[in-house]
Amino acid sequence: MLCGCEELSGGRSSQYQRQQYDAARVQTDQLSATVVNLQNTNGEIIRVVNDLNQKIAALEQKNANLEKNIAVLQQQIANESKERQITINKMIEQISKEVSRASAASASSSGGPVGAGEFLVHKVESGHTLGAIAKAYNVSVQDIMTANRMKDTNLRVGQTLYIPKKK
């Protein structure tokens, strides 16, 4: 009968081992499912990272192209600015010549002072005003304007004025 007792206690041990095996099998299946899920998640993360890397590379290329375009535009603006300045300088030079010709024509057409009597000649310098000139020669502004056929009190540097002498 010893054999039977051994079988009885061996049956309990076998049942316990079976439970342990089943529990280990469940855990293994759960771990296996977790590993599969992690592999799927990892694969998805890798796909997302690869997509992001491609997008970053495309954006870097666009950025490089934009930087080149900006450099080209800046150069164009600089060139146009230089051309504009050259044009402005030419216009200023042309206008200056025309004003000089007009001034010379105006001075030569006046031909001298209006009226009889003696006159002093005064060449206008920077900062001179008609009032200051009149005061310096002790004559009225109106006398100077009349003698020089002036319509207003504006003076130009280099302009020749005839100042009536006081008697």
NUMI-159658 format. One record per residue: residue in one letter; residue number from 0; x, y, z of N, C-alpha, C, O, CB in turn. Coordinates in steps of 0.2 Angstrom, whole numbers, plus 5000, padded with zeros to 4 digits. Atoms other than C-alpha are relative to their C-alpha. Glycine has a CB too. Layout:
N
[pt 'a' NUM [X Y Z] [X Y Z] [X Y Z] [X Y Z] [X Y Z]]
...
END
This chain:
167
[pt 'm' 0 [5004 4994 5000] [5000 5000 5000] [5004 5006 5000] [5002 5012 4999] [4995 5000 5006]]
[pt 'l' 1 [4996 4994 5000] [5014 5011 5001] [5000 5003 4993] [5000 5009 4992] [5007 4998 5002]]
[pt 'c' 2 [5000 4998 5007] [5013 5012 4983] [4994 5005 4999] [4994 5010 4995] [4999 4994 4995]]
[pt 'g' 3 [5006 4996 5001] [4995 5019 4984] [5001 5007 5003] [4999 5012 5001] [4994 4997 5003]]
[pt 'c' 4 [4999 4993 4996] [5000 5033 4997] [5005 5004 4996] [5004 5010 4995] [5003 4998 5007]]
[pt 'e' 5 [4995 4996 5004] [5014 5038 4986] [4996 5003 4994] [4997 5008 4992] [5005 4995 4997]]
[pt 'e' 6 [5004 4998 5005] [5001 5039 4972] [4996 5006 5002] [4995 5011 4998] [4996 4995 4997]]
[pt 'l' 7 [5005 4994 4998] [4989 5050 4982] [5004 5006 5002] [5002 5011 4999] [4997 4997 5007]]
[pt 's' 8 [4996 4994 4999] [5003 5062 4988] [5003 5002 4993] [5003 5008 4992] [5005 4999 5005]]
[pt 'g' 9 [4997 4999 5006] [5010 5061 4971] [4995 5004 4995] [4996 5008 4991] [5003 4994 4996]]
[pt 'g' 10 [5006 4997 5004] [4993 5066 4963] [4999 5008 5003] [4998 5012 4998] [4994 4996 5002]]
[pt 'r' 11 [5001 4993 4998] [4992 5082 4974] [5006 5004 4998] [5005 5010 4995] [5000 5000 5008]]
[pt 's' 12 [4995 4996 5003] [5009 5087 4969] [5000 5001 4993] [5002 5006 4990] [5007 4996 5002]]
[pt 's' 13 [5001 4999 5007] [5005 5084 4951] [4995 5005 4999] [4996 5009 4994] [4998 4993 4997]]
[pt 'q' 14 [5005 4994 5001] [4990 5095 4953] [5003 5007 5001] [5001 5011 4998] [4993 4998 5005]]
[pt 'y' 15 [4997 4993 4998] [5000 5109 4961] [5004 5002 4994] [5005 5007 4992] [5004 4999 5007]]
[pt 'q' 16 [4995 4999 5006] [5013 5107 4947] [4996 5002 4994] [4998 5007 4990] [5004 4994 4999]]
[pt 'r' 17 [5004 4998 5006] [4999 5108 4934] [4997 5007 5001] [4997 5011 4996] [4994 4995 5000]]
[pt 'q' 18 [5002 4993 4999] [4992 5124 4942] [5006 5005 4999] [5005 5010 4996] [4997 5001 5008]]
[pt 'q' 19 [4994 4996 5001] [5009 5131 4943] [5002 5001 4992] [5004 5006 4990] [5006 4998 5003]]
[pt 'y' 20 [4998 4999 5007] [5012 5127 4925] [4995 5004 4996] [4996 5008 4992] [5000 4992 4997]]
[pt 'd' 21 [5005 4996 5004] [4995 5134 4919] [5001 5008 5002] [5000 5012 4998] [4993 4998 5003]]
[pt 'a' 22 [4999 4993 4998] [4999 5150 4929] [5006 5003 4996] [5006 5009 4994] [5001 5001 5008]]
[pt 'a' 23 [4994 4998 5004] [5016 5151 4921] [4998 5001 4993] [5000 5006 4989] [5006 4995 5001]]
[pt 'r' 24 [5002 5000 5007] [5008 5148 4904] [4996 5007 4999] [4997 5010 4994] [4996 4994 4998]]
[pt 'v' 25 [5004 4994 5000] [4995 5162 4907] [5005 5006 5000] [5004 5011 4996] [4995 5001 5006]]
[pt 'q' 26 [4996 4994 5000] [5009 5174 4912] [5004 5001 4994] [5006 5006 4991] [5005 4999 5006]]
[pt 't' 27 [4997 5000 5006] [5019 5169 4897] [4996 5003 4994] [4999 5007 4990] [5003 4993 4998]]
[pt 'd' 28 [5004 4997 5005] [5005 5172 4886] [4999 5008 5000] [4999 5011 4995] [4993 4996 5000]]
[pt 'q' 29 [5001 4993 4999] [5002 5189 4894] [5006 5004 4998] [5006 5009 4994] [4998 5001 5007]]
[pt 'l' 30 [4994 4996 5002] [5020 5194 4892] [5001 4999 4992] [5004 5004 4990] [5006 4996 5004]]
[pt 's' 31 [4999 5000 5007] [5020 5188 4874] [4996 5005 4997] [4998 5008 4992] [4998 4992 4998]]
[pt 'a' 32 [5004 4995 5003] [5005 5199 4870] [5003 5007 5002] [5002 5011 4997] [4993 4999 5003]]
[pt 't' 33 [4997 4994 4999] [5013 5213 4879] [5006 5002 4995] [5007 5007 4993] [5003 5000 5007]]
[pt 'v' 34 [4994 4999 5004] [5029 5211 4869] [4998 5001 4993] [5000 5006 4989] [5005 4993 5000]]
[pt 'v' 35 [5003 4999 5006] [5019 5210 4853] [4997 5007 4999] [4998 5011 4995] [4994 4995 4998]]
[pt 'n' 36 [5002 4993 5000] [5010 5226 4858] [5006 5005 5000] [5005 5010 4996] [4996 5001 5006]]
[pt 'l' 37 [4994 4996 5000] [5027 5234 4862] [5003 5001 4993] [5005 5006 4991] [5005 4998 5005]]
[pt 'q' 38 [4997 5000 5007] [5034 5229 4845] [4995 5004 4995] [4998 5008 4991] [5000 4993 4998]]
[pt 'n' 39 [5005 4996 5005] [5018 5236 4836] [5001 5008 5002] [5002 5012 4997] [4993 4998 5001]]
[pt 't' 40 [4999 4993 4998] [5020 5252 4846] [5007 5003 4998] [5007 5009 4995] [4999 5001 5008]]
[pt 'n' 41 [4993 4998 5002] [5039 5253 4843] [5000 5001 4992] [5003 5006 4990] [5005 4995 5002]]
[pt 'g' 42 [5001 5000 5008] [5035 5250 4824] [4997 5007 4998] [4999 5010 4994] [4997 4994 4997]]
[pt 'e' 43 [5003 4994 5002] [5023 5264 4824] [5004 5007 5002] [5004 5011 4998] [4993 5001 5004]]
[pt 'i' 44 [4995 4994 4998] [5035 5276 4834] [5005 5001 4994] [5007 5007 4992] [5003 4999 5007]]
[pt 'i' 45 [4995 4999 5005] [5048 5272 4821] [4997 5003 4994] [5001 5007 4990] [5003 4993 4998]]
[pt 'r' 46 [5003 4997 5005] [5036 5276 4807] [4999 5007 5001] [5001 5011 4996] [4994 4997 4998]]
[pt 'v' 47 [5002 4992 4998] [5031 5293 4815] [5007 5003 5000] [5007 5009 4997] [4997 5000 5007]]
[pt 'v' 48 [4993 4997 5000] [5050 5297 4818] [5002 5001 4993] [5005 5006 4991] [5005 4996 5004]]
[pt 'n' 49 [4998 4999 5007] [5054 5293 4800] [4996 5005 4996] [4999 5009 4992] [4999 4993 4996]]
[pt 'd' 50 [5004 4994 5003] [5040 5304 4794] [5002 5007 5002] [5003 5011 4998] [4992 4999 5001]]
[pt 'l' 51 [4998 4993 4997] [5045 5318 4805] [5007 5002 4997] [5008 5007 4995] [5000 5000 5008]]
[pt 'n' 52 [4994 4999 5003] [5063 5316 4799] [5000 5002 4993] [5003 5007 4990] [5005 4994 5000]]
[pt 'q' 53 [5001 4998 5007] [5057 5317 4781] [4997 5007 4999] [4999 5011 4995] [4995 4995 4996]]
[pt 'k' 54 [5002 4994 5000] [5047 5332 4785] [5005 5006 5002] [5005 5011 4999] [4994 5001 5005]]
[pt 'i' 55 [4995 4995 4998] [5061 5341 4794] [5005 5001 4994] [5007 5006 4993] [5004 4997 5006]]
[pt 'a' 56 [4995 4999 5005] [5073 5337 4779] [4996 5005 4994] [5000 5009 4991] [5001 4993 4997]]
[pt 'a' 57 [5004 4996 5005] [5059 5345 4767] [5000 5007 5002] [5001 5011 4998] [4993 4997 4999]]
[pt 'l' 58 [5000 4993 4998] [5058 5360 4778] [5007 5003 5000] [5007 5009 4999] [4997 5000 5008]]
[pt 'e' 59 [4993 4997 5001] [5077 5362 4779] [5001 5002 4993] [5004 5007 4992] [5005 4995 5003]]
[pt 'q' 60 [4999 4998 5007] [5077 5362 4760] [4996 5006 4998] [4999 5010 4995] [4998 4994 4996]]
[pt 'k' 61 [5004 4994 5001] [5063 5374 4759] [5003 5007 5003] [5004 5012 5000] [4993 5000 5003]]
[pt 'n' 62 [4997 4995 4996] [5072 5385 4772] [5006 5002 4996] [5008 5008 4995] [5002 4998 5007]]
[pt 'a' 63 [4994 4999 5004] [5088 5384 4762] [4998 5004 4994] [5002 5009 4992] [5004 4994 4998]]
[pt 'n' 64 [5002 4997 5006] [5079 5389 4746] [4997 5007 5002] [4999 5012 4998] [4994 4996 4997]]
[pt 'l' 65 [5003 4993 4998] [5070 5404 4755] [5006 5004 5002] [5006 5010 5000] [4996 4999 5006]]
[pt 'e' 66 [4994 4996 4998] [5087 5410 4762] [5004 5002 4993] [5006 5008 4993] [5005 4996 5004]]
[pt 'k' 67 [4997 4998 5006] [5094 5410 4744] [4996 5005 4997] [4999 5010 4994] [5001 4993 4995]]
[pt 'n' 68 [5004 4995 5003] [5079 5419 4738] [5000 5007 5003] [5000 5012 5000] [4992 4998 5000]]
[pt 'i' 69 [4999 4994 4996] [5081 5432 4752] [5006 5003 4998] [5006 5009 4997] [4999 4999 5007]]
[pt 'a' 70 [4993 4998 5002] [5099 5434 4747] [5000 5004 4993] [5002 5009 4992] [5006 4995 5000]]
[pt 'v' 71 [5001 4997 5007] [5094 5437 4729] [4996 5006 5000] [4998 5011 4997] [4997 4995 4995]]
[pt 'l' 72 [5004 4994 5000] [5081 5449 4733] [5003 5006 5004] [5003 5012 5001] [4993 4999 5004]]
[pt 'q' 73 [4996 4995 4997] [5092 5459 4745] [5005 5003 4995] [5006 5009 4995] [5004 4997 5006]]
[pt 'q' 74 [4995 4998 5005] [5105 5460 4731] [4996 5004 4995] [4999 5010 4993] [5004 4994 4996]]
[pt 'q' 75 [5003 4996 5005] [5092 5466 4719] [4998 5007 5003] [4998 5012 4999] [4993 4996 4998]]
[pt 'i' 76 [5002 4994 4997] [5086 5479 4731] [5006 5005 5000] [5005 5011 4999] [4997 4999 5007]]
[pt 'a' 77 [4994 4996 4999] [5104 5485 4734] [5001 5003 4993] [5003 5009 4992] [5006 4996 5002]]
[pt 'n' 78 [4999 4998 5007] [5106 5486 4715] [4995 5006 4998] [4997 5011 4995] [5000 4994 4995]]
[pt 'e' 79 [5005 4995 5002] [5090 5495 4712] [5001 5007 5004] [5000 5012 5001] [4993 4998 5001]]
[pt 's' 80 [4999 4994 4996] [5094 5507 4726] [5006 5004 4997] [5006 5010 4997] [5002 4998 5008]]
[pt 'k' 81 [4994 4997 5003] [5111 5511 4718] [4998 5004 4994] [4999 5009 4992] [5006 4995 4999]]
[pt 'e' 82 [5003 4997 5006] [5102 5514 4701] [4996 5006 5001] [4996 5011 4998] [4997 4994 4996]]
[pt 'r' 83 [5005 4994 4998] [5089 5525 4709] [5004 5006 5002] [5003 5012 5000] [4995 4998 5006]]
[pt 'q' 84 [4995 4995 4997] [5103 5535 4718] [5003 5004 4994] [5004 5010 4994] [5005 4998 5005]]
[pt 'i' 85 [4997 4998 5006] [5112 5537 4701] [4995 5005 4996] [4997 5010 4994] [5003 4995 4996]]
[pt 't' 86 [5005 4996 5003] [5096 5543 4693] [4998 5006 5003] [4998 5012 5000] [4993 4996 4999]]
[pt 'i' 87 [5002 4994 4996] [5092 5555 4707] [5006 5005 4999] [5005 5011 4998] [4999 4998 5007]]
[pt 'n' 88 [4994 4996 5000] [5110 5562 4706] [5000 5003 4993] [5001 5009 4992] [5006 4996 5001]]
[pt 'k' 89 [5000 4998 5007] [5108 5564 4687] [4994 5006 5000] [4995 5011 4996] [4999 4995 4995]]
[pt 'm' 90 [5006 4995 5000] [5091 5573 4690] [5002 5006 5003] [5001 5012 5001] [4994 4997 5003]]
[pt 'i' 91 [4997 4995 4996] [5099 5584 4703] [5005 5005 4996] [5004 5011 4995] [5003 4998 5006]]
[pt 'e' 92 [4995 4996 5004] [5113 5589 4691] [4997 5003 4994] [4998 5009 4993] [5005 4995 4997]]
[pt 'q' 93 [5004 4997 5005] [5101 5592 4677] [4996 5006 5002] [4996 5012 4999] [4995 4995 4996]]
[pt 'i' 94 [5004 4995 4997] [5090 5603 4688] [5004 5006 5001] [5003 5012 5000] [4996 4998 5006]]
[pt 's' 95 [4995 4994 4998] [5105 5613 4694] [5002 5003 4994] [5002 5010 4994] [5006 4997 5004]]
[pt 'k' 96 [4998 4997 5006] [5111 5616 4677] [4994 5005 4997] [4995 5010 4995] [5002 4995 4994]]
[pt 'e' 97 [5006 4996 5002] [5093 5622 4672] [4999 5006 5004] [4998 5012 5001] [4994 4996 4999]]
[pt 'v' 98 [5001 4994 4996] [5092 5633 4687] [5005 5005 4999] [5004 5011 4999] [5000 4998 5008]]
[pt 's' 99 [4994 4996 5001] [5109 5640 4684] [4999 5004 4993] [5000 5010 4993] [5007 4996 4999]]
[pt 'r' 100 [5002 4997 5006] [5104 5644 4666] [4995 5005 5000] [4995 5011 4998] [4998 4995 4994]]
[pt 'a' 101 [5005 4995 4999] [5088 5652 4671] [5002 5006 5004] [5000 5011 5003] [4994 4996 5004]]
[pt 's' 102 [4997 4995 4996] [5097 5662 4684] [5004 5005 4996] [5004 5011 4996] [5004 4998 5006]]
[pt 'a' 103 [4995 4996 5004] [5110 5668 4672] [4995 5004 4995] [4997 5010 4993] [5005 4995 4996]]
[pt 'a' 104 [5004 4996 5005] [5096 5672 4659] [4996 5005 5003] [4995 5011 5001] [4995 4995 4997]]
[pt 's' 105 [5004 4995 4997] [5086 5681 4672] [5005 5006 5002] [5003 5012 5001] [4997 4997 5007]]
[pt 'a' 106 [4995 4995 4998] [5102 5691 4678] [5002 5004 4993] [5002 5010 4994] [5006 4997 5003]]
[pt 's' 107 [4998 4997 5006] [5107 5695 4660] [4994 5004 4997] [4995 5009 4993] [5003 4995 4995]]
[pt 's' 108 [5006 4996 5003] [5089 5700 4654] [4998 5006 5004] [4996 5011 5001] [4994 4995 5000]]
[pt 's' 109 [5001 4994 4997] [5088 5712 4668] [5004 5006 4998] [5002 5012 4998] [5000 4999 5008]]
[pt 'g' 110 [4995 4995 5003] [5103 5721 4661] [5002 5005 5004] [5006 5009 5002] [4996 5003 4994]]
[pt 'g' 111 [4997 4994 4995] [5106 5732 4676] [4994 5002 5004] [4988 5000 5003] [5003 5005 4996]]
[pt 'p' 112 [5006 4997 4996] [5096 5742 4688] [4995 5004 4997] [4996 5007 4991] [5004 5004 5006]]
[pt 'v' 113 [5005 4996 5003] [5080 5750 4685] [5001 5007 5003] [5002 5008 5009] [4993 4997 5002]]
[pt 'g' 114 [5000 4993 4997] [5080 5769 4687] [5006 5003 4999] [5011 5000 4996] [4998 5000 5007]]
[pt 'a' 115 [4994 4996 5001] [5092 5783 4686] [5004 5001 5006] [5001 5000 5012] [4998 5007 4997]]
[pt 'g' 116 [4996 4999 4994] [5106 5787 4698] [5006 4995 5000] [5007 4991 4996] [4995 4999 5006]]
[pt 'e' 117 [4994 5005 4999] [5121 5778 4705] [4998 4994 5004] [4993 4995 5008] [5005 5004 5004]]
[pt 'f' 118 [5001 5007 4997] [5121 5760 4711] [5006 4997 5003] [5011 4998 4999] [4996 4996 4996]]
[pt 'l' 119 [4995 5004 4997] [5132 5750 4722] [4999 4993 4998] [4993 4991 4997] [5001 5000 5007]]
[pt 'v' 120 [5002 5007 5002] [5134 5731 4717] [5002 4996 5006] [5007 4997 5009] [5005 4998 4994]]
[pt 'h' 121 [4999 5005 4995] [5132 5718 4730] [4999 4993 4998] [4994 4991 4995] [4995 5002 5006]]
[pt 'k' 122 [5001 5007 5001] [5135 5699 4728] [4998 4997 5006] [5001 4997 5011] [5007 4997 4997]]
[pt 'v' 123 [5003 5003 4994] [5124 5689 4739] [5004 4994 5002] [5006 4990 4998] [4993 4997 4998]]
[pt 'e' 124 [4996 5006 4998] [5133 5676 4750] [4995 4997 5005] [4990 4999 5006] [5006 5003 5004]]
[pt 's' 125 [5004 5005 4996] [5126 5662 4761] [4998 5004 5007] [5003 5007 5010] [5004 4994 5002]]
[pt 'g' 126 [5002 4997 4993] [5116 5669 4776] [4997 5007 4999] [4994 5010 5003] [5005 5000 5005]]
[pt 'h' 127 [5003 4993 5001] [5112 5686 4768] [4993 5000 4999] [4990 4996 4996] [5004 5003 4994]]
[pt 't' 128 [5008 4999 5001] [5094 5692 4769] [5000 5007 4997] [5004 5011 4998] [4996 4999 5006]]
[pt 'l' 129 [5001 4993 5003] [5087 5707 4760] [4999 5005 5005] [5002 5011 5004] [4993 5000 4996]]
[pt 'g' 130 [5000 4996 4995] [5083 5715 4776] [5007 5002 5003] [5008 5008 5004] [4996 4998 5006]]
[pt 'a' 131 [4993 4998 4998] [5101 5714 4782] [5004 5004 4995] [5008 5008 4997] [5004 4993 5002]]
[pt 'i' 132 [4996 4996 5005] [5108 5720 4766] [4997 5007 4999] [5001 5012 4999] [4999 4997 4993]]
[pt 'a' 133 [5003 4993 5000] [5096 5735 4766] [5002 5004 5006] [5004 5010 5005] [4992 5000 5000]]
[pt 'k' 134 [4998 4997 4994] [5101 5739 4783] [5007 5002 5000] [5009 5008 5002] [4999 4996 5007]]
[pt 'a' 135 [4993 4999 5001] [5119 5738 4779] [5002 5006 4995] [5007 5010 4997] [5004 4994 4997]]
[pt 'y' 136 [4999 4995 5004] [5118 5750 4765] [4995 5006 5001] [4995 5011 4998] [4998 4998 4993]]
[pt 'n' 137 [5004 4995 4998] [5105 5761 4774] [4995 5002 4995] [4994 5008 4993] [5004 5006 5002]]
[pt 'v' 138 [5006 4999 5005] [5091 5759 4761] [4995 4996 5002] [4995 4991 5006] [5003 4999 4992]]
[pt 's' 139 [5006 5005 4998] [5074 5751 4761] [5000 4994 4996] [5003 4994 4990] [4994 5004 4999]]
[pt 'v' 140 [5001 5006 5003] [5070 5734 4756] [4997 5001 4993] [4999 4998 4988] [4997 4994 5004]]
[pt 'q' 141 [5004 4998 5006] [5058 5741 4743] [5004 5003 4995] [5003 5002 4989] [4994 5004 5002]]
[pt 'd' 142 [4996 4996 5005] [5071 5752 4735] [5005 4994 4997] [5006 4995 4991] [5005 5005 5004]]
[pt 'i' 143 [4996 5005 5003] [5082 5736 4732] [4996 4996 4996] [4998 4994 4990] [5004 4996 5006]]
[pt 'm' 144 [5004 5004 5004] [5068 5726 4726] [4998 5004 4993] [4998 5001 4988] [4993 4998 5004]]
[pt 't' 145 [5001 4996 5006] [5063 5740 4714] [5006 5001 4995] [5005 5000 4989] [4997 5007 5002]]
[pt 'a' 146 [4994 4999 5004] [5081 5743 4708] [5001 4993 4996] [5005 4994 4991] [5005 5002 5004]]
[pt 'n' 147 [4998 5007 5003] [5083 5724 4704] [4994 4996 4997] [4994 4990 4995] [5003 4996 5005]]
[pt 'r' 148 [5006 5004 5003] [5065 5720 4697] [4998 4994 5004] [4996 4989 5001] [5001 4999 4993]]
[pt 'm' 149 [5001 5006 4996] [5062 5708 4711] [4993 5000 5002] [4989 5005 5004] [5004 5000 5007]]
[pt 'k' 150 [5007 5001 4998] [5045 5701 4714] [4999 4997 5007] [4993 4998 5010] [4996 4995 4995]]
[pt 'd' 151 [5000 5002 4993] [5049 5693 4731] [5006 5001 5003] [5011 5003 5000] [4997 4993 5001]]
[pt 't' 152 [4994 4999 4997] [5062 5694 4744] [5005 4994 5000] [5010 4994 5004] [4998 5002 5007]]
[pt 'n' 153 [4996 5006 5000] [5070 5677 4740] [5007 5002 4996] [5007 5005 4991] [4997 4994 4996]]
[pt 'l' 154 [4993 4999 5002] [5089 5678 4737] [5003 4993 4998] [5002 4988 5001] [5004 5004 5005]]
[pt 'r' 155 [4996 5006 5002] [5101 5666 4729] [5007 5001 5001] [5010 5007 5000] [4999 4997 4993]]
[pt 'v' 156 [4993 4999 4999] [5119 5664 4734] [5003 5001 4993] [5002 4997 4988] [5004 4994 5004]]
[pt 'g' 157 [4996 4998 5007] [5130 5672 4720] [4996 5005 4996] [4998 5008 4991] [5001 4994 4996]]
[pt 'q' 158 [5005 4995 5003] [5115 5684 4715] [5003 5007 5000] [5006 5008 5006] [4993 4999 5002]]
[pt 't' 159 [4997 4993 5000] [5121 5701 4710] [4994 5005 5001] [4989 5005 4998] [5003 5002 4993]]
[pt 'l' 160 [5005 4995 4998] [5110 5715 4718] [5003 5007 4998] [5009 5009 5000] [4998 5000 5007]]
[pt 'y' 161 [4998 4993 5001] [5111 5734 4713] [4996 5003 5006] [4990 5003 5007] [4997 5002 4993]]
[pt 'i' 162 [5003 4996 4995] [5109 5745 4728] [5001 5007 4999] [5006 5010 4997] [5005 4998 5007]]
[pt 'p' 163 [5000 4992 5002] [5104 5763 4725] [5004 5003 5006] [5003 5002 5012] [4992 5002 5000]]
[pt 'k' 164 [4996 4996 4995] [5116 5775 4733] [4995 5006 5003] [4991 5008 4999] [5006 5003 4996]]
[pt 'k' 165 [5003 4994 4997] [5109 5788 4745] [5003 5006 4998] [5009 5006 4998] [5000 4999 5008]]
[pt 'k' 166 [4997 4993 5002] [5111 5806 4740] [5001 5004 5005] [5003 5010 5004] [4995 5003 4995]]
END
